[in-house]
Amino acid sequence: MRRFILRRSHDVSGISGTGDVAEGVQFSDGTVTIRWTTHPRSHVVWDSIADAEHVHGHGGATRVHWLDGPSLNAA
């Protein structure tokens, strides 16, 4: 398991703000869960970090910042 935050430098949508906007976990099989810290709070599950970045990365405006080193069991 590996923890991360999503850090947004520019709010493309004008809704979610900037800074640390979500917390996440990547499980050993590569599945990712993201919990939004902005209002309204919500969570989502993705098959991979690449899928999550594709939807929420906004062309580099939101980046993944890993809090833990690489997991030994990561897919």
N, CA, C and O atoms as CSV, one atom per row, in Angstrom:
chain,resi,resn,atom,element,x,y,z
A,1,MET,N,N,0.844,-1.172,0.000
A,1,MET,CA,C,0.000,0.000,0.000
A,1,MET,C,C,0.893,1.241,0.000
A,1,MET,O,O,1.959,1.262,0.616
A,2,ARG,N,N,0.437,2.258,-0.698
A,2,ARG,CA,C,1.230,3.481,-0.849
A,2,ARG,C,C,0.305,4.696,-0.827
A,2,ARG,O,O,-0.673,4.746,-1.572
A,3,ARG,N,N,0.613,5.672,0.023
A,3,ARG,CA,C,-0.238,6.867,0.159
A,3,ARG,C,C,0.260,8.001,-0.727
A,3,ARG,O,O,1.445,8.099,-1.044
A,4,PHE,N,N,-0.692,8.862,-1.119
A,4,PHE,CA,C,-0.339,10.046,-1.911
A,4,PHE,C,C,-1.358,11.146,-1.670
A,4,PHE,O,O,-2.424,10.915,-1.098
A,5,ILE,N,N,-1.012,12.347,-2.115
A,5,ILE,CA,C,-1.958,13.457,-2.156
A,5,ILE,C,C,-2.021,13.958,-3.594
A,5,ILE,O,O,-1.074,13.789,-4.361
A,6,LEU,N,N,-3.131,14.568,-3.947
A,6,LEU,CA,C,-3.243,15.262,-5.221
A,6,LEU,C,C,-3.088,16.745,-4.932
A,6,LEU,O,O,-3.834,17.319,-4.139
A,7,ARG,N,N,-2.112,17.352,-5.582
A,7,ARG,CA,C,-1.808,18.765,-5.377
A,7,ARG,C,C,-2.120,19.514,-6.672
A,7,ARG,O,O,-1.552,19.224,-7.725
A,8,ARG,N,N,-3.024,20.472,-6.574
A,8,ARG,CA,C,-3.489,21.217,-7.749
A,8,ARG,C,C,-2.893,22.615,-7.741
A,8,ARG,O,O,-3.072,23.372,-6.787
A,9,SER,N,N,-2.181,22.953,-8.817
A,9,SER,CA,C,-1.566,24.276,-8.932
A,9,SER,C,C,-2.499,25.282,-9.589
A,9,SER,O,O,-2.377,26.487,-9.371
A,10,HIS,N,N,-3.434,24.780,-10.397
A,10,HIS,CA,C,-4.381,25.645,-11.100
A,10,HIS,C,C,-5.728,24.947,-11.148
A,10,HIS,O,O,-5.806,23.785,-11.546
A,11,ASP,N,N,-6.785,25.633,-10.752
A,11,ASP,CA,C,-8.127,25.063,-10.741
A,11,ASP,C,C,-8.779,25.292,-12.098
A,11,ASP,O,O,-9.393,26.333,-12.331
A,12,VAL,N,N,-8.644,24.326,-12.982
A,12,VAL,CA,C,-9.161,24.427,-14.344
A,12,VAL,C,C,-10.677,24.592,-14.360
A,12,VAL,O,O,-11.212,25.356,-15.163
A,13,SER,N,N,-11.377,23.870,-13.464
A,13,SER,CA,C,-12.845,23.887,-13.454
A,13,SER,C,C,-13.425,25.090,-12.716
A,13,SER,O,O,-14.579,25.456,-12.939
A,14,GLY,N,N,-12.623,25.714,-11.830
A,14,GLY,CA,C,-13.131,26.813,-11.021
A,14,GLY,C,C,-13.978,26.349,-9.856
A,14,GLY,O,O,-14.674,27.152,-9.236
A,15,ILE,N,N,-13.926,25.060,-9.552
A,15,ILE,CA,C,-14.780,24.494,-8.504
A,15,ILE,C,C,-13.993,23.958,-7.318
A,15,ILE,O,O,-14.371,24.189,-6.169
A,16,SER,N,N,-12.909,23.248,-7.579
A,16,SER,CA,C,-12.265,22.476,-6.512
A,16,SER,C,C,-11.110,23.173,-5.808
A,16,SER,O,O,-10.611,22.664,-4.804
A,17,GLY,N,N,-10.682,24.300,-6.301
A,17,GLY,CA,C,-9.629,25.040,-5.619
A,17,GLY,C,C,-8.236,24.543,-5.954
A,17,GLY,O,O,-8.051,23.703,-6.835
A,18,THR,N,N,-7.254,25.084,-5.229
A,18,THR,CA,C,-5.858,24.728,-5.445
A,18,THR,C,C,-5.257,24.191,-4.161
A,18,THR,O,O,-5.902,24.197,-3.112
A,19,GLY,N,N,-4.016,23.727,-4.248
A,19,GLY,CA,C,-3.348,23.141,-3.092
A,19,GLY,C,C,-3.631,21.651,-3.020
A,19,GLY,O,O,-3.905,21.014,-4.036
A,20,ASP,N,N,-3.565,21.100,-1.821
A,20,ASP,CA,C,-3.822,19.670,-1.619
A,20,ASP,C,C,-5.329,19.444,-1.623
A,20,ASP,O,O,-6.017,19.809,-0.670
A,21,VAL,N,N,-5.842,18.844,-2.694
A,21,VAL,CA,C,-7.287,18.716,-2.876
A,21,VAL,C,C,-7.812,17.311,-2.621
A,21,VAL,O,O,-9.024,17.115,-2.538
A,22,ALA,N,N,-6.913,16.321,-2.493
A,22,ALA,CA,C,-7.368,14.950,-2.259
A,22,ALA,C,C,-6.264,14.125,-1.623
A,22,ALA,O,O,-5.080,14.433,-1.755
A,23,GLU,N,N,-6.677,13.064,-0.928
A,23,GLU,CA,C,-5.770,12.082,-0.347
A,23,GLU,C,C,-6.042,10.760,-1.043
A,23,GLU,O,O,-7.173,10.489,-1.447
A,24,GLY,N,N,-5.019,9.945,-1.185
A,24,GLY,CA,C,-5.244,8.683,-1.871
A,24,GLY,C,C,-4.361,7.563,-1.381
A,24,GLY,O,O,-3.386,7.765,-0.658
A,25,VAL,N,N,-4.747,6.361,-1.809
A,25,VAL,CA,C,-4.000,5.147,-1.504
A,25,VAL,C,C,-3.939,4.304,-2.764
A,25,VAL,O,O,-4.946,4.119,-3.447
A,26,GLN,N,N,-2.752,3.791,-3.069
A,26,GLN,CA,C,-2.600,2.809,-4.133
A,26,GLN,C,C,-2.367,1.471,-3.458
A,26,GLN,O,O,-1.422,1.317,-2.684
A,27,PHE,N,N,-3.231,0.495,-3.751
A,27,PHE,CA,C,-3.119,-0.825,-3.161
A,27,PHE,C,C,-2.119,-1.682,-3.926
A,27,PHE,O,O,-1.705,-1.324,-5.029
A,28,SER,N,N,-1.734,-2.800,-3.347
A,28,SER,CA,C,-0.682,-3.638,-3.926
A,28,SER,C,C,-1.028,-4.169,-5.310
A,28,SER,O,O,-0.121,-4.519,-6.066
A,29,ASP,N,N,-2.312,-4.242,-5.671
A,29,ASP,CA,C,-2.691,-4.699,-7.016
A,29,ASP,C,C,-2.777,-3.553,-8.021
A,29,ASP,O,O,-3.148,-3.769,-9.175
A,30,GLY,N,N,-2.433,-2.316,-7.585
A,30,GLY,CA,C,-2.459,-1.151,-8.460
A,30,GLY,C,C,-3.732,-0.329,-8.380
A,30,GLY,O,O,-3.759,0.797,-8.876
A,31,THR,N,N,-4.790,-0.856,-7.772
A,31,THR,CA,C,-6.039,-0.124,-7.603
A,31,THR,C,C,-5.798,1.126,-6.762
A,31,THR,O,O,-5.010,1.097,-5.817
A,32,VAL,N,N,-6.471,2.221,-7.101
A,32,VAL,CA,C,-6.299,3.500,-6.425
A,32,VAL,C,C,-7.643,3.981,-5.879
A,32,VAL,O,O,-8.663,3.912,-6.565
A,33,THR,N,N,-7.632,4.464,-4.647
A,33,THR,CA,C,-8.796,5.116,-4.052
A,33,THR,C,C,-8.407,6.557,-3.737
A,33,THR,O,O,-7.355,6.817,-3.153
A,34,ILE,N,N,-9.274,7.491,-4.136
A,34,ILE,CA,C,-9.047,8.913,-3.888
A,34,ILE,C,C,-10.188,9.459,-3.043
A,34,ILE,O,O,-11.357,9.195,-3.323
A,35,ARG,N,N,-9.847,10.219,-2.012
A,35,ARG,CA,C,-10.831,10.880,-1.149
A,35,ARG,C,C,-10.626,12.382,-1.292
A,35,ARG,O,O,-9.583,12.914,-0.911
A,36,TRP,N,N,-11.628,13.063,-1.844
A,36,TRP,CA,C,-11.544,14.514,-2.046
A,36,TRP,C,C,-11.702,15.226,-0.720
A,36,TRP,O,O,-12.594,14.903,0.064
A,37,THR,N,N,-10.839,16.193,-0.469
A,37,THR,CA,C,-10.902,16.968,0.776
A,37,THR,C,C,-11.662,18.275,0.579
A,37,THR,O,O,-11.914,19.006,1.536
A,38,THR,N,N,-12.021,18.561,-0.662
A,38,THR,CA,C,-12.812,19.758,-0.969
A,38,THR,C,C,-14.300,19.431,-0.807
A,38,THR,O,O,-14.684,18.262,-0.768
A,39,HIS,N,N,-15.122,20.462,-0.714
A,39,HIS,CA,C,-16.561,20.255,-0.528
A,39,HIS,C,C,-17.281,20.223,-1.858
A,39,HIS,O,O,-16.940,21.030,-2.723
A,40,PRO,N,N,-18.243,19.360,-2.086
A,40,PRO,CA,C,-18.623,18.296,-1.159
A,40,PRO,C,C,-17.602,17.166,-1.201
A,40,PRO,O,O,-17.040,16.869,-2.254
A,41,ARG,N,N,-17.367,16.545,-0.064
A,41,ARG,CA,C,-16.412,15.437,0.017
A,41,ARG,C,C,-16.985,14.218,-0.701
A,41,ARG,O,O,-18.189,13.963,-0.670
A,42,SER,N,N,-16.101,13.485,-1.340
A,42,SER,CA,C,-16.509,12.263,-2.037
A,42,SER,C,C,-15.289,11.379,-2.208
A,42,SER,O,O,-14.168,11.784,-1.902
A,43,HIS,N,N,-15.515,10.175,-2.695
A,43,HIS,CA,C,-14.385,9.292,-2.989
A,43,HIS,C,C,-14.672,8.504,-4.257
A,43,HIS,O,O,-15.819,8.346,-4.673
A,44,VAL,N,N,-13.594,8.016,-4.857
A,44,VAL,CA,C,-13.698,7.286,-6.113
A,44,VAL,C,C,-12.615,6.211,-6.133
A,44,VAL,O,O,-11.566,6.355,-5.506
A,45,VAL,N,N,-12.889,5.129,-6.868
A,45,VAL,CA,C,-11.927,4.036,-7.011
A,45,VAL,C,C,-11.573,3.906,-8.489
A,45,VAL,O,O,-12.450,3.883,-9.353
A,46,TRP,N,N,-10.264,3.822,-8.765
A,46,TRP,CA,C,-9.760,3.681,-10.132
A,46,TRP,C,C,-8.957,2.395,-10.244
A,46,TRP,O,O,-8.429,1.909,-9.244
A,47,ASP,N,N,-8.856,1.834,-11.448
A,47,ASP,CA,C,-8.053,0.633,-11.679
A,47,ASP,C,C,-6.559,0.901,-11.559
A,47,ASP,O,O,-5.788,-0.010,-11.258
A,48,SER,N,N,-6.142,2.158,-11.794
A,48,SER,CA,C,-4.713,2.486,-11.754
A,48,SER,C,C,-4.519,3.976,-11.501
A,48,SER,O,O,-5.445,4.771,-11.663
A,49,ILE,N,N,-3.306,4.341,-11.103
A,49,ILE,CA,C,-2.980,5.760,-10.922
A,49,ILE,C,C,-3.014,6.478,-12.263
A,49,ILE,O,O,-3.359,7.658,-12.323
A,50,ALA,N,N,-2.660,5.782,-13.338
A,50,ALA,CA,C,-2.703,6.388,-14.677
A,50,ALA,C,C,-4.121,6.784,-15.056
A,50,ALA,O,O,-4.334,7.848,-15.636
A,51,ASP,N,N,-5.104,5.928,-14.729
A,51,ASP,CA,C,-6.506,6.258,-15.011
A,51,ASP,C,C,-6.946,7.482,-14.218
A,51,ASP,O,O,-7.624,8.361,-14.751
A,52,ALA,N,N,-6.562,7.543,-12.946
A,52,ALA,CA,C,-6.924,8.684,-12.099
A,52,ALA,C,C,-6.293,9.975,-12.621
A,52,ALA,O,O,-6.948,11.016,-12.661
A,53,GLU,N,N,-5.028,9.908,-13.020
A,53,GLU,CA,C,-4.350,11.091,-13.553
A,53,GLU,C,C,-4.948,11.536,-14.884
A,53,GLU,O,O,-5.013,12.731,-15.172
A,54,HIS,N,N,-5.381,10.583,-15.686
A,54,HIS,CA,C,-5.982,10.915,-16.976
A,54,HIS,C,C,-7.228,11.787,-16.785
A,54,HIS,O,O,-7.443,12.740,-17.535
A,55,VAL,N,N,-8.041,11.461,-15.787
A,55,VAL,CA,C,-9.282,12.202,-15.540
A,55,VAL,C,C,-9.053,13.463,-14.717
A,55,VAL,O,O,-9.623,14.512,-15.019
A,56,HIS,N,N,-8.223,13.371,-13.681
A,56,HIS,CA,C,-8.104,14.470,-12.719
A,56,HIS,C,C,-6.841,15.304,-12.861
A,56,HIS,O,O,-6.688,16.300,-12.154
A,57,GLY,N,N,-5.933,14.926,-13.753
A,57,GLY,CA,C,-4.660,15.640,-13.890
A,57,GLY,C,C,-4.762,16.989,-14.560
A,57,GLY,O,O,-3.916,17.856,-14.340
A,58,HIS,N,N,-5.797,17.183,-15.385
A,58,HIS,CA,C,-6.018,18.460,-16.071
A,58,HIS,C,C,-4.750,18.983,-16.743
A,58,HIS,O,O,-4.363,20.138,-16.571
A,59,GLY,N,N,-4.115,18.094,-17.515
A,59,GLY,CA,C,-2.940,18.512,-18.281
A,59,GLY,C,C,-1.759,18.949,-17.445
A,59,GLY,O,O,-0.977,19.794,-17.881
A,60,GLY,N,N,-1.610,18.399,-16.264
A,60,GLY,CA,C,-0.487,18.749,-15.394
A,60,GLY,C,C,-0.831,19.744,-14.306
A,60,GLY,O,O,0.015,20.054,-13.468
A,61,ALA,N,N,-2.069,20.260,-14.299
A,61,ALA,CA,C,-2.480,21.212,-13.259
A,61,ALA,C,C,-2.637,20.531,-11.900
A,61,ALA,O,O,-2.561,21.189,-10.862
A,62,THR,N,N,-2.859,19.205,-11.907
A,62,THR,CA,C,-2.955,18.430,-10.673
A,62,THR,C,C,-1.945,17.304,-10.762
A,62,THR,O,O,-1.920,16.559,-11.741
A,63,ARG,N,N,-1.111,17.182,-9.736
A,63,ARG,CA,C,-0.051,16.170,-9.751
A,63,ARG,C,C,-0.143,15.267,-8.521
A,63,ARG,O,O,-0.609,15.673,-7.457
A,64,VAL,N,N,0.313,14.046,-8.703
A,64,VAL,CA,C,0.399,13.074,-7.614
A,64,VAL,C,C,1.694,13.316,-6.853
A,64,VAL,O,O,2.770,13.375,-7.448
A,65,HIS,N,N,1.587,13.455,-5.537
A,65,HIS,CA,C,2.753,13.576,-4.668
A,65,HIS,C,C,2.731,12.396,-3.708
A,65,HIS,O,O,1.902,12.332,-2.801
A,66,TRP,N,N,3.661,11.455,-3.921
A,66,TRP,CA,C,3.723,10.249,-3.106
A,66,TRP,C,C,4.237,10.576,-1.709
A,66,TRP,O,O,5.210,11.315,-1.554
A,67,LEU,N,N,3.584,10.028,-0.706
A,67,LEU,CA,C,4.002,10.210,0.688
A,67,LEU,C,C,4.856,9.034,1.155
A,67,LEU,O,O,5.598,9.146,2.130
A,68,ASP,N,N,4.748,7.917,0.459
A,68,ASP,CA,C,5.498,6.702,0.803
A,68,ASP,C,C,6.368,6.311,-0.377
A,68,ASP,O,O,6.088,6.689,-1.515
A,69,GLY,N,N,7.409,5.564,-0.109
A,69,GLY,CA,C,8.254,5.031,-1.164
A,69,GLY,C,C,7.511,3.945,-1.932
A,69,GLY,O,O,6.407,3.554,-1.552
A,70,PRO,N,N,8.118,3.461,-3.010
A,70,PRO,CA,C,7.474,2.403,-3.800
A,70,PRO,C,C,7.167,1.175,-2.952
A,70,PRO,O,O,7.981,0.748,-2.133
A,71,SER,N,N,5.996,0.624,-3.159
A,71,SER,CA,C,5.596,-0.590,-2.451
A,71,SER,C,C,6.293,-1.785,-3.069
A,71,SER,O,O,6.445,-1.847,-4.289
A,72,LEU,N,N,6.713,-2.721,-2.263
A,72,LEU,CA,C,7.370,-3.929,-2.767
A,72,LEU,C,C,6.402,-4.792,-3.580
A,72,LEU,O,O,6.829,-5.556,-4.445
A,73,ASN,N,N,5.105,-4.672,-3.303
A,73,ASN,CA,C,4.111,-5.503,-3.966
A,73,ASN,C,C,3.352,-4.768,-5.066
A,73,ASN,O,O,2.422,-5.333,-5.642
A,74,ALA,N,N,3.720,-3.529,-5.372
A,74,ALA,CA,C,2.972,-2.740,-6.348
A,74,ALA,C,C,2.982,-3.408,-7.711
A,74,ALA,O,O,3.982,-3.987,-8.135
A,75,ALA,N,N,1.838,-3.312,-8.389
A,75,ALA,CA,C,1.715,-3.922,-9.712
A,75,ALA,C,C,2.418,-3.089,-10.740
A,75,ALA,O,O,2.426,-3.441,-11.919
